Amino acid sequence: MGADSLQYLPISESTVLTFLAPSLACWACSFLINEPFTRMEQVAALISLFGVVLIARPTSLFSSTSPVPPASGDGDMLPSALNTTLAAPAAAATIPDAGNYDNVTPQQRAMAVGIAMVGVLGAASAYTTIRWIGKRAHALITVNYFASWCTIVSIVMMFALPGVGFLLPANPREWCLLFFLGICGFVMVSML
């Protein structure tokens, strides 16, 4: 079992689940620190929840007798003769394919949605905590604590999860992508 919702959900579906975090944070702030949660915000939160349910398509609500079309769009395009000659060895079948969501079972999909929802709870908790701290601390202090905790948790999880190890970027392109990711992450958290 994977520890990431992106293993079993396309990035679009995994991302749309994170749209629940601001609504949940608004509710938590209204409950915990007495901030207003207006009727308009509540209606917007319900519309957001409805949209997430439509995109996540839980099988309990959307079960049908017609087959689901392939998510990748090219899963059944190869003739059967090519499928047998291009078949991957059994050992490679355990490695998740980043673009192949056709073979995801309903249980794996439900697990991925559950993992994404844990992330939503974490993000909503972070937003609520940042709002509670307010102007009592500079935003860069929050960014530094966030980076420090991410480093500690990442190191612990590299040793705790089987099959996860430390890997450095292999070429200048990967270093540039990592640098760009770091800059964008820093700007995003700073602007939060």
Secondary structure, DSSP 8 states (H G I E B T S, - for coil): --S-GGGTS-HHHHHHHTTHHHHHHHHHHHHHS-----HHHHHHHHHHHHHHHHHH--TTTS--SS----SSS-TT-S-HHHHHHS---GGGGGS--TT--TT--HHHHHHHHHHHHHHHHHHHHHHHHHHHHGGGS-HHHHHHHHHHHHHHHHHHHHHHSTT-------SHHHHHHHHHHHHHHHHHHHH-
